[in-house]
Amino acid sequence: MKYTGRVFRPPSEAYSLIVQATIGCSHNQCAFCQMYKEKKFRIRPVEEILEDIDMALGYYGPGLERVFLMDGDAIIMKTEDLLQVLHKLYATFPKLEKVTLYAGPRSTLAKTPEDLKALHEAGLSRAYLGVESGSDTVLKFIHKGVNAQEMLQAGRRLVEAGIDLWVTVILGMTGARGEGGDWEEHIRSTAKIINEMKPRHLSAMTFAPAKGTPLGEDVLAGRFEVCSPDHILEECRLLIELLDV
């Protein structure tokens, strides 16, 4: 397999074949994330991806059951190209059960409902969506590139297409001094968007500063104070209390 840069995948894809469909992240502006900072975004030519699939067949054999398409936003590919990759995967690996990917909210919104349904019918099983927050204030603070309503619409489109939606949100995103907004508003808005989006799986992660990111630099400079563990637990408690899914 040919890979450019570091390889990232969700924990649940530990035993999946990793196929690089895109290099980097199409947005790559989130203030907390340093996963793709060293990469210039581009979509790999379909021919290269198909060659990788043939290479994987020779290396792993036909018994593969799961494939994860990386990097950060594989759903941005042209629908016809992504369909070609899906058809090739299922034709090459007869026991294949799931094909999954990260979905950026803006790239998801660029697809029509018919596009997403066609992708699901071709075997796109699951999409991972980084919601992070349901608060417009927080989403703007972390430079997510969409507002809460747009994020909700992206998630709903994936669910309505039949795609298994796995969502992440981030606790502690407002900072100990409220640099990123009011923490209760962050959690209440996040619970609201999750209740309306209805993902199959929700992960609540905790903000940790990463070197080389805007928020990481703010932490080092004293402009952003990381929340205490007790506060993170309080946010988690309130989130669980408000969830109704």
C-alpha positions as CSV (number, residue, x, y, z in Angstrom):
1,M,0.0,0.0,0.0
2,K,1.1,3.5,-0.7
3,Y,0.6,6.2,1.9
4,T,1.5,9.9,2.1
5,G,2.2,11.3,5.5
6,R,0.9,10.0,8.8
7,V,-2.0,7.6,8.9
8,F,-5.0,8.3,11.1
9,R,-8.1,6.2,11.6
10,P,-10.9,5.9,14.2
11,P,-10.3,3.5,17.0
12,S,-13.1,1.2,15.7
13,E,-11.2,0.8,12.5
14,A,-8.2,-0.9,14.1
15,Y,-8.6,-4.1,12.0
16,S,-9.6,-2.4,8.7
17,L,-7.6,-2.1,5.6
18,I,-6.7,1.5,5.3
19,V,-7.0,2.9,1.7
20,Q,-5.9,6.5,1.1
21,A,-8.5,8.1,-1.1
22,T,-7.6,11.7,-0.3
23,I,-4.4,13.3,1.1
24,G,-5.0,15.6,4.0
25,C,-8.2,17.4,5.0
26,S,-10.2,19.7,2.6
27,H,-10.9,22.1,5.5
28,N,-7.8,21.7,7.7
29,Q,-8.5,24.9,9.6
30,C,-9.8,23.6,12.9
31,A,-8.0,25.4,15.7
32,F,-7.6,22.2,17.9
33,C,-6.5,19.7,15.2
34,Q,-3.0,19.0,14.0
35,M,-3.6,15.7,12.2
36,Y,-3.1,17.0,8.7
37,K,-1.1,20.2,9.1
38,E,1.9,18.9,7.2
39,K,-0.2,17.8,4.2
40,K,-1.4,19.9,1.2
41,F,-4.9,18.6,0.4
42,R,-5.6,16.7,-2.8
43,I,-7.8,14.0,-4.1
44,R,-5.9,11.0,-5.3
45,P,-6.5,9.9,-8.9
46,V,-9.0,7.0,-9.0
47,E,-6.5,4.9,-11.0
48,E,-4.0,5.1,-8.1
49,I,-6.7,4.0,-5.6
50,L,-7.7,1.1,-7.7
51,E,-4.1,0.0,-8.0
52,D,-3.8,0.1,-4.2
53,I,-6.9,-2.2,-4.0
54,D,-5.2,-4.7,-6.3
55,M,-2.1,-4.4,-4.3
56,A,-4.0,-5.2,-1.1
57,L,-5.6,-8.2,-2.7
58,G,-2.1,-9.6,-3.5
59,Y,-0.9,-8.9,0.0
60,Y,-3.9,-9.7,2.2
61,G,-5.9,-12.1,0.0
62,P,-9.7,-11.9,-0.8
63,G,-10.9,-12.4,2.8
64,L,-10.8,-8.8,4.0
65,E,-14.0,-7.7,5.8
66,R,-13.5,-4.0,6.5
67,V,-12.0,-1.0,4.7
68,F,-11.5,2.5,5.9
69,L,-11.1,5.3,3.3
70,M,-8.8,8.0,4.6
71,D,-7.6,10.8,4.9
72,G,-9.8,13.4,6.6
73,D,-12.6,13.9,4.2
74,A,-12.9,11.1,1.6
75,I,-16.5,11.9,1.0
76,I,-15.4,15.0,-0.9
77,M,-14.5,12.8,-3.9
78,K,-16.8,13.1,-7.0
79,T,-19.7,10.7,-6.4
80,E,-19.0,8.8,-9.6
81,D,-15.3,8.3,-8.6
82,L,-16.3,7.2,-5.1
83,L,-18.8,4.8,-6.6
84,Q,-16.1,3.3,-8.8
85,V,-13.9,2.7,-5.7
86,L,-16.8,1.1,-3.8
87,H,-17.6,-1.2,-6.7
88,K,-14.0,-2.2,-7.0
89,L,-13.7,-2.9,-3.3
90,Y,-16.7,-5.2,-3.1
91,A,-15.8,-7.0,-6.4
92,T,-12.2,-7.6,-5.1
93,F,-13.1,-8.7,-1.6
94,P,-16.2,-11.0,-1.6
95,K,-16.3,-11.1,2.2
96,L,-16.3,-7.3,2.6
97,E,-18.9,-6.2,5.1
98,K,-18.1,-2.5,5.7
99,V,-16.6,0.5,3.9
100,T,-16.3,3.6,6.1
101,L,-14.8,7.1,6.0
102,Y,-14.5,10.5,7.7
103,A,-17.1,12.9,6.4
104,G,-16.5,16.7,6.5
105,P,-19.7,18.7,7.0
106,R,-19.2,21.0,4.1
107,S,-18.3,18.1,1.7
108,T,-21.4,16.2,2.9
109,L,-23.6,19.2,2.2
110,A,-22.1,19.4,-1.3
111,K,-23.7,16.0,-2.0
112,T,-27.3,15.7,-3.0
113,P,-29.5,13.3,-1.0
114,E,-29.6,11.1,-4.1
115,D,-25.7,11.1,-4.2
116,L,-25.5,9.9,-0.6
117,K,-28.2,7.3,-1.1
118,A,-26.4,5.9,-4.1
119,L,-23.2,5.7,-2.1
120,H,-24.9,3.8,0.7
121,E,-26.5,1.4,-1.8
122,A,-23.0,0.8,-3.3
123,G,-21.7,-0.2,0.1
124,L,-20.7,3.0,2.0
125,S,-21.6,1.6,5.4
126,R,-20.5,4.2,7.9
127,A,-19.4,7.9,8.1
128,Y,-17.6,9.5,11.0
129,L,-18.6,13.1,11.5
130,G,-16.7,15.5,13.9
131,V,-19.6,17.6,15.2
132,E,-17.5,18.9,18.2
133,S,-20.3,21.2,19.4
134,G,-23.8,22.3,18.8
135,S,-23.0,25.9,19.7
136,D,-22.5,28.5,17.0
137,T,-20.2,30.4,19.3
138,V,-17.9,27.4,19.9
139,L,-18.0,26.3,16.2
140,K,-16.8,29.8,15.2
141,F,-14.2,29.9,17.9
142,I,-12.6,26.6,16.7
143,H,-12.9,27.6,13.0
144,K,-15.0,24.5,12.1
145,G,-16.2,26.2,8.9
146,V,-19.9,25.6,9.4
147,N,-22.6,26.7,11.9
148,A,-24.7,24.4,14.0
149,Q,-27.6,24.3,11.5
150,E,-25.3,23.3,8.7
151,M,-23.7,20.7,10.9
152,L,-27.2,19.3,11.8
153,Q,-28.2,19.3,8.1
154,A,-25.0,17.3,7.2
155,G,-25.6,14.7,9.9
156,R,-29.3,14.4,9.0
157,R,-28.5,13.8,5.3
158,L,-26.1,11.0,6.2
159,V,-28.7,9.4,8.5
160,E,-31.5,9.8,5.9
161,A,-29.4,8.1,3.3
162,G,-29.2,5.1,5.5
163,I,-25.5,5.6,6.4
164,D,-24.4,4.5,9.9
165,L,-23.5,7.8,11.5
166,W,-20.8,7.9,14.2
167,V,-20.3,11.3,15.8
168,T,-17.7,12.9,18.0
169,V,-18.1,15.9,20.3
170,I,-15.4,17.6,22.4
171,L,-15.7,18.4,26.1
172,G,-13.7,21.3,27.6
173,M,-13.8,23.2,24.3
174,T,-14.7,26.6,25.9
175,G,-11.7,26.7,28.3
176,A,-11.6,27.1,32.0
177,R,-12.1,30.8,31.8
178,G,-14.8,30.7,29.1
179,E,-12.4,31.8,26.3
180,G,-14.4,29.9,23.8
181,G,-17.9,30.6,25.1
182,D,-20.2,29.6,27.9
183,W,-19.6,25.9,28.8
184,E,-23.2,25.2,29.7
185,E,-24.4,26.7,26.5
186,H,-21.9,24.5,24.7
187,I,-23.1,21.3,26.4
188,R,-26.9,22.2,26.1
189,S,-26.5,23.0,22.4
190,T,-24.5,19.9,21.8
191,A,-27.1,17.7,23.4
192,K,-29.8,19.4,21.4
193,I,-28.0,18.8,18.0
194,I,-27.3,15.2,18.9
195,N,-30.9,14.6,19.9
196,E,-32.0,16.1,16.6
197,M,-29.3,14.4,14.4
198,K,-29.8,10.9,16.0
199,P,-26.5,9.3,15.2
200,R,-26.1,5.6,16.0
201,H,-22.9,6.2,18.0
202,L,-21.7,9.2,20.0
203,S,-18.2,9.6,21.4
204,A,-17.4,12.5,23.8
205,M,-13.7,13.3,23.7
206,T,-11.8,15.8,25.8
207,F,-9.8,18.7,24.4
208,A,-6.1,18.4,24.7
209,P,-3.7,21.0,23.3
210,A,-1.7,20.0,20.3
211,K,1.6,21.6,19.4
212,G,1.5,23.7,16.3
213,T,-2.2,24.4,16.4
214,P,-3.8,27.8,17.1
215,L,-5.3,26.6,20.4
216,G,-2.2,24.7,21.4
217,E,-0.2,28.0,21.0
218,D,-2.9,29.8,22.9
219,V,-2.4,27.4,25.8
220,L,1.3,27.8,25.8
221,A,0.9,31.6,25.8
222,G,-1.6,31.6,28.6
223,R,-4.5,32.8,26.4
224,F,-6.5,29.6,26.9
225,E,-6.7,27.6,30.1
226,V,-7.4,23.9,29.8
227,C,-10.4,22.7,31.9
228,S,-9.8,20.6,35.0
229,P,-10.8,16.9,35.1
230,D,-13.6,17.7,37.6
231,H,-15.0,20.3,35.1
232,I,-14.8,17.8,32.3
233,L,-16.7,15.3,34.3
234,E,-19.4,17.9,35.1
235,E,-19.7,18.6,31.3
236,C,-20.0,14.9,30.7
237,R,-22.7,14.5,33.4
238,L,-24.8,17.3,32.0
239,L,-24.4,16.0,28.4
240,I,-25.6,12.6,29.4
241,E,-28.5,14.1,31.5
242,L,-29.7,16.0,28.4
243,L,-29.3,13.3,25.8
244,D,-32.6,11.7,24.6
245,V,-31.7,9.3,21.8
